[in-house]
Amino acid sequence: MDNILSVNNLHVEFNAPEGLIKAVKGVSFSIQMGKTVAIVGESGSGKSVISQSIMGILPKTGTVSKGQITFYDPKHSFKKTIITSIKNNSLEMRKLRGSGISIIFQEPMTSLSPLHTIGNQIAEGFLLHNKVGNNEAREATAEILNLVGFPSPSKSIDIYPFELSGGLRQRAMIAMAMICRPALLIADEPTTALDVTVQAQILKLMKDLQSKMKMAILMITHDLGVVANMADEIIVMYHGEIMEYGSLKDIFHNAQHPYLKSLLKAVPRFGMSSNERLIPIREINSKISTLGSEINIKTDNKVVLKVKNLSKTFITRKKSFLSNSSHNTIKAIDNVSFDVPRGECVGLVGESGCGKTTTSKIIMGALKPDKGQIILNTSKNTIDVLSIKKRSEILYFRKNSQYIFQDPFSSLNPRMTVFDIINEPLIIHNLGSEEDRFNKVKSLIDIVGLPITSLRRYPHSFSGGQRQRIGIARALALEPEFLICDEPVSALDVSIQAQVLNLLKDLKKDLGLTYLFISHNLAVIDYISDYIIVMCAGKIVEKAPKYDFFNNAQHPYTKALLAAVPDPNPNKKLNFQNLMDGKASDPSKWPEKYIINEKFSPKMNEIGNNHWVLSNV
């Protein structure tokens, strides 16, 4: 089979203020027509630098110091182009981008212009590479949108990125990359922030497009489940070098390099025992015992958080906010009720838009519901959260309930040192003397496994996993009894993810903390949660103890979620044909026993062992 791309002894260097950084060191591999090669490894291993080198979009400080990248264009009898010998801004390189090689970036919201319609952004590449008029470009855009599964392609041309869900924005990115029918598609973390059902749809789409166009794919990801379902060959990288390179089965079933073996052990798997731990490549030297005398471990079975009949409706206007036009209402959450027992972790799962984050924002007081009740039972007091008015009540509530955010990059003030970030809540709540606060911050930084020298540094100088640990330290500063963890590991590498999950699990065990853990990764939920709640279209459709959830799921939406989870095992690949492909999240298309429409209004029914299902029976 013919090669599409050949990378030979590639070296890439960056001129940084701290000196010369060798990002890629002697990397060699090839990609054949119609095949998928996946590059895996931790952040900083050089994965994205390789893709930037292929596309000729390295930052100004980066240079290919040695080696060769060669592209063989099947559209022109496998014409040879040595990419590393042409200038990045040359006409030849611009012709190659989009037409011969295209790229899908990790975050569609930062890659798509908010000021231009989806249609204009997709058509731009087609107009650049083809001598056609606007009408023909519009037809080609509608055709590619239809190919990537857009509803009403001809109408979707005129909408803006902010009007689309995460899955549709990613489809728009794929359409933009595919409109010129490239021979090689580079997919840089194409499913990182997507729900499992949407992720499965995107993976199926890429498979289908690859089959139709005989396209080669270079996939960059840290999700080994995605790799197991997509790749023909795998490259394992560490610190800019290839540690292991082989076929899918060899890599998963016959791993040779210690780094790869360690990487596989760090991945959460279904069915792990309660005492089993993930094994990260580098363990955190956490010193939780340093706070053991300060935090009273609560072991009673009292419900810490009670949410009852919570509802929230948003109003959206049909036209401009300046007009007096009629408006639509969206029921974000509808009659949501659940309990979070003390010392347990309750997992909250569901697709984007199902109401998970809205629920968490209402609990934390960032949004007001239309109706409902939220009760927080602390060891010393009972708080009716929605009735809080006085500043003293707000401070008491904030002290006992904290939030760990999804994005550690944007949740930490870049102008504050780590010490100031962790110390700030102690100052706000006027806790202890200056010396007491200093000692407390030192204890907290020990707990999350960071050296004391970190306290005088700024967030930008830390990795994503380290920043997340700083966020956890800040959340623990007030010794809260309840924590909301909103996708705290979604953007982290598997090894860093393992570190953070182990830390959260240890904190729950040793300090008696109580969690509401929001995630779309069901393997993570399986590892950390005791009880699981599933939301869809603003409603809770099923809630059950962990064992019952994974072994006796009843609701069709829950079953669809479980069926869409990619297993890091090549022998257990996703059955793309059986996925409901969008119908899973539409209550009007569920079987009659579970359907929600004008005729049927199902209720929660207990089927045993605190296992509840939304049904019409």
N, C-alpha and C positions, 0 to 999 in steps of 0.2 A: 504494500500500500504506500502511496506517495506521501511524503512529508509536506505539511503546510508551513511549519515553522521550525527553525533550527537555532538553538541557543548554544554557543560554544565558548567555554571558558570566560564567562561574563564576570567582569569586575566593575563595581560602581562605587564611587567615593563622593563624600560630601565635605565641603569646606565649612566647618562650623566654628563659632567663636572659641570653643574649647579645643579646636584642632581638627585634624583630618580624621573623618569617620569612614571606615571601610564597611559599607552597608551590604554589599554582595561580593562574595569571594570565590571566583572560579566555578560558577554554576554552568552546567551543561545539561541540556535535554532537548527532545524533539516532540512535535505533535503531528499525528497523522490525520489525514482528511477523514472527517466523520467520527473522530474519537474525542474523548474528554480526558484531559489531564488535570488533576487537582493538586494544588500546592497548599500544604498545611503547615502549621507552626504557630508559635506564640507571636504576639505583637513585637515588632522590632526585629523579626527574623529575616526580613528582606523580601517578603512576598509581594507587597504592593510596589516596591521599588523595581522589581522585575517587570511588572505590568506597565509601569510608567516608562521604563526603558524601551519596551517593545513599541509603545504608542508614541514615543518621542516627546513625552510631556514631563520629563524630569524637572524639578525646581532648578532655578538658576544656579544654586549652589552645588547641584549634583552633576557629575560627569561619568560617562563610561570610559574608564581608564584603560581597559584592556578587554579583548574578546570581540565576538562577532554575533550579531543577530541577523538571520537570513529568513526572508519571507518568500514563499513560492506560490505565485498567484494562479490558481486553477482556472480562473476566467480567461487567462491569456497563456494557455499551454504551459503552466507552471513556470512563468517568467520569474527569474531570480532577482530579488532586490535585497541588497545588503543594507539593512536599516541603520546600522551603526556608522555607515560611511556617508550618509546624507544628513543635511542640516535639518533640525527640528522644524524650522519655519519655512523650509523650501517648498516649492510647488509640488515636487515629487512626493514629499511627506504628506502634504495636505491631501493629495489625491489618494494616498494609501489609507489614511484615516477615514473610517466610515465606509468606504467602498471595499477595501480589502480586509481591514481589521477594524473592529468596533469594540467598545468597552461599555459595560454597565457598571455604574458606580454604586458604592455601598448605600448612600443615603439619598434617595430620590428628591427629598424636599430641598436639599442644598444644591442639587444638580439641575433642577428645573427652575427656570425663571418664573417668579410670581407675577411678572408683568405681561407675559405673553401666553396666549392660549396653547393648549396641548397640540392642536393641529399645526400652528405656526412653528412650534419648536421641532416637531417631527419632520415637517416638510422642508425645513431649512437645509438639512443634509442632502435630501433628494434634489433640491434645486441647485445646490453647489456642485453635485457630481453628475447631473444630467441636464442637457439642453432642452428643457421643457418649460411650459407656461404654468401659471398658478393653478389653472383648472385641472391640468393633468397631475400636478403635485398634490392637489386636494384629493383627487381620486385615489392616488397611490397611498396617501395617508389613511383614508377611510379603509382601504383594502388591508393595510398592515394592522390597523386597529382591530379590524374584524378577525384577522389571523391570530392576534394575541388575546382574543376573547373579550374585547370591550363590548358592553351593552350599547346598542344604538350607535355604531361607529360614526355615521354621518353627522349625528347631533353632538357627539362627544368631541368632535374637532374644535368646537367653539367654546369649550369650557376651560377653566383655569385650574392649575395644580391643586390649589387649596380646597377646591370643590370635590376632590377625589379622596378615596380611602387609601391607606398605605399600600394595599395590594394593587389597586388600579394605578397608582403613581408608579409602582415598580413595573407594571405592564406597559405603561407609557414609555418608561426608560428602555425597556426591551424593544418596543416598537421603533423608537428613535435609533437604536443601535442596529436594528434589522432592516430598515426601510431600503437600504442599498444592497441587501443580500450579501453581507460580508462572508469571506471564506473562513475567517477566524473570529470568534466572539470571546472576549475577555470578560469574565463575570467576577467582579471584586466584591465578595461578601453580598451576593444578590438577595439573600433571604434573612439577613441578620435580625432585623427588627419586625419581621412578619409573624403573624399567628401561624400555628401549625397547619390549619386547613388552607390558608392562603399560600403558605410556603409550599405545600404539596401541589397546589394548582400551578404555581410558578415553575416548580421543578418539572411537572408534567408538560407544561408549555414549552420549556427549553428543550426537553426530550423530543417533543413533536416537531418543533422547528428544526432541530438538528437532523432528524430523520428526513424531513422534506427537502432540506437544502444541502444535505451532505456536509454540513458545517462542522468545523472543529471548535472545541470549547476549551479554554484555559480557565479553570475555576479556582478562585482564591477564597478559602474559608477556614474557620476554626471549628466548624460543626462536623464532627466525624460521622454523624448520622446522614447528613447530606452527601458527604463523600461516598459513603457506602452505597448510596442509591444512584449516584450519577457518574462516578469516575471509572475509567478503564485502567488508568495508571495513576500512581500517587507519588508526589515528591514531598519528602519530609525535610523541613528546613529548620536550622537553629543558628542564630548569630551570623546570618549571611551565607551559610554553607549548607550543602545537601548532606543530610545524615543518612538518608535511605531513599531509594528510588526503585519502584517495582510495580508489578501488577496489583490490582485490587485485592485479590485473594491472598497473594504473598504478604502484602503489607498487614492485613488484618489477621491472618491465620498463622503467619510464619515470620513475625517481626524479629529482626536481628539486633538492631541498634538499641542500646539501653534507653536513649532519649525517647524513641518511638514507643517502647514498652511502657515507659513512665507516662507518656501522653495518653495511652489507651487506658491506663489504670485511673486516670484523673476524670474520666467521663462518667457522669451519673448513669446508672443502668436501672431498668425496671426490676422490681423484686429484690432489691438489696435489703438485708436484714436491718433491724433498728440499731444494732450495735456495730454494723459495718460502716467503715469510713472511706471516703474518697482519699486517694493518695496523690497529692499534688507533687509536681516535680521538685518544688522547694517548699518545705513546711514553714508555717508561721511559728516563731518562738513566742507564742502568746503567754502572758502571765495573768490569767484571769483571777488567780488567787489574790492578787494585789488589791482587788476590790471586794474580796469575799467578806471582810469584816465590816464593810461599809454598807453593803446591800443585804437586806434581810430576804432570804430566799422564802418565797411563799409557796406552800405546798397544798393549800386547801383547794377544793374543787369548785370554788365559787366562780361564776361567770364574770369575767373582767369587762367584756364589752357585749352589750345587748342592743341589736338593731331590730326595730319592729316597724313593719308596714311603711317603709321608706319609699317615697316617690318624688320624682323630679322631672319637670317638663321644661324644655327650652323652646323659645319662639324664634323662628327664622322667617325673614321676609323673602318674598318671591323675587323682588327686584332690588333696587338700591335702597340703602338705609336712609337716603334723603327723600324717598318717595313716600306717599301715603297709601301704598298698595296693601292689599290683604296679606296675611301672613300664615305660615304653617306652624304647627306645633309638633315637636318631637318628644316622645316620652323616653327620656334617657334611662330612668330606672322606675320600675313599676311594682309597688307593694313588696319590697325586698325585706326579708326578715332572716336573721341568723344570730347565733351566739358564738363568742370566742371564750372558751374556758381558760382559767388561769394555768399558766405554765405549758400551754399547748400552742401549736402552730396550725392555724387554719389557712389552707390554700384557696385562693380565689382565682379561677381560670375562666377563659372565654376569649373570643376574638376581639380585636379592636372595635370600639363602638358598642360593646355589649353592656357597658355601664360600670366596669370595674373601677376605673379611675374616678368617675363621678361619685361613686359610693365612698371611696376613700377621702375625696375632697370634702364631702359633706360631713364625714366623721371628724375630720380635722378642723372644721369650721370655715373652710375656704369657700363653700357654697351653702346656700340655704335651700332646704327641700320644700316641696309643696306641702307635704305632710309626713308624719312619722315620728318616731321617738328613738333617741340614742342615749343609752345609759352606760356610764363608765363607773365600774365598781373598783375603787382603789382599796388598799389595805386599811385606809383611815377614813374614807368618805365615799359617798355615792353622789355622782354628778349627773344631772339631767343636761346633757351637752347642748341641746338646742334651746335651753332656757337661760344659758349663761349670758349675763349682761355686765356685771361688775368686773373691773380690771383684776381684782384679787382672785375672782373665780376663773378668769381667763388664764392667769398665770399658773394657778393650781392645776388646771386642765393641761396646759402646755408642759408643765413639769412632769406630768405622769403619762403623757402620750407623745411620742415622737415619730418622725417620718424619715425613712432612708430612701433617698430619691434614686430614680433610674439612671440618670446621667451624672456621674461624678465630675465631669468636666464643667458643667454649667451650674452645679449646685454648690460649689465652693467659690468664695469670693477671691478672685485672682490677686487682689491688692492687699490681702491679709495673710500673715504668716500662719502656719499650721497651729502654733500656740494660740494666736488670737482667735482663730476659727473655733477651736475647742473651748477656749476660755470664755468666749462671748456669752453663751447662755448662762454661765455661772455668774457673770457680772450682772446680766439683765435680772436674774432672780435673786441677786444680792446674797449669794451663798458663800459663807466663810470669809476669812481674811485673805489678803493677797498671797500670803505664804501657803494657806490652805488650798487656794485655787491652783497655785503652781504645782503643789504636790499631787493634786487631783489630776491635773492635765498629764503629768508624768506617768501616773498610774494608768490612765486611759490609753496613752500612746503605747505603753507596755502591753496592755490587753490586746490591742490589734496587731501586735507584732512588728512595730516600727521602732527604729532606734531613737533615742532621745535627741540625737542631732537633727532629726527631722523637724523639730519644733520651730526652728528658726528659718526654715525654708518656705518657699511659696508653692502653691498647688501645681503650677506649670512644670515644676522640676520632678514630678512623680509620674509613675505609670498609672494606667487606668485602675488596675487592681489596688494599688497603694492609695489612690485618691478615694476609692470606695471604702477602704479601711479607715481613712480619715473621717469620712462621712459617718461611719458607724461609731467612731470614737465621739464625734460631736453629738450624735443621737443619744449616747450613753451617759453624757456628762451630767445630766440632771437626774440620773438613776430612775428612768421611767419604768412603769410597770407594764406598759403596752407599747408595741412598735408596729407601725405599718411599713412594710418593705415592698416598694413598688418597682418591680422588675430590677432588683439590685444587681443581678449578674448577667443580664441579657447581652450586654456589649463586651463582655470579658472573655478572654481565651479560656480554654477548658481547664488549664492548670491554675490560673488565677481564680477562675470560677470555683474550683475545688477548694482553694484556700479560704475564700469568703464564705462558702457554704459550711465548711467545717467550723469556721469561727462562729457563725450565727448559731449553729447547732450546739456548740460548746457553751455559748452564752446562755442559751435557753436552758440547758441542763444545769449549769453551775450557778447561774444568777436567778433562775426561776422566771425568766422573761416570757412574755406572751406576744405572739406575732399574728398579724394578718398579712399573709405573704401573697402578693399579686404576681402572677407570671403566666407566660404562654408556653413555657417549656415544661411539659408534663413529667419528664424524667427528673427535673429539678424539684418539682412539686412532690413527686414520689419520695425523694430523698429527705426532704426537710419537713413535710407536713404530717399532721396527725389526722386531720379531717379536711375534706375537700368540698368546695362549693363551685358549681358550674353556672355561669350566667350566659344568657343569650337574649338579644333584643330587649334588654332592660329587665328581664325576669330571671329569677333563679329557677333552673329547670331540673336540677338534681343536686343533692348534697348527701354525703355519706362518709363514714370512716374510710381511711385510706385503703384497707384491704378490700372492702366491698366495692369501692369505687373502681379499682383496677381489675377486679375479678368478677364483678356482678353488675356492671353498668347496665342501666335500663333504658334511659332516654336516647332517642336516635341521634340527638346532637352530641351527647357525651360519647356515644359509640363512634361518631364521625371524627371527633377530636382524637380519640385513641387510635383510630385507624390511620390518621394522617401523621402520626409521630414517626419520623425516620429513625430507625434503629441502627446503631453503629455496628451492624453485622451484615455482611454481604449476602448471607443466607436467608435474611429476613427483610427482603426489599418491600417497599410500598407497592400495593396493588393500585396503580393509578387509575385503572379502569373502574374500580369499585368505589372510588371517592365520589361523594355527592356533588362535587364541583359547583359550589355556590348554593345548592339547595339545603345544605345542612343548617345554615343560619337563617332560613326563611320559615318562620312558624306556620305559614299558610300551606307549606308543602310537606309538612310532617305527616306521618300516618294518622288516621282518624283518632286513635287513642290519645294522641298528643297534640293534635292540630289546634292552632289558635286562629280564629277568624270571628266574623260577626255572629256565627251560630254557636261556636264552642268557646267557653272560657274555663280552661282547666284550673284545678287547684292542687296544692301540694298534698300528697298522700304518703303516709309512712308505710313502707313495705317490710319493715323490721330492722332492729339494731340501729336505730337513729338514722336510717337510710330513707330519704324522702325523694319523691319523684313528682314532677308536675304532669298531671294527666287528667283525662276526662272520665276516669273510672273511680 
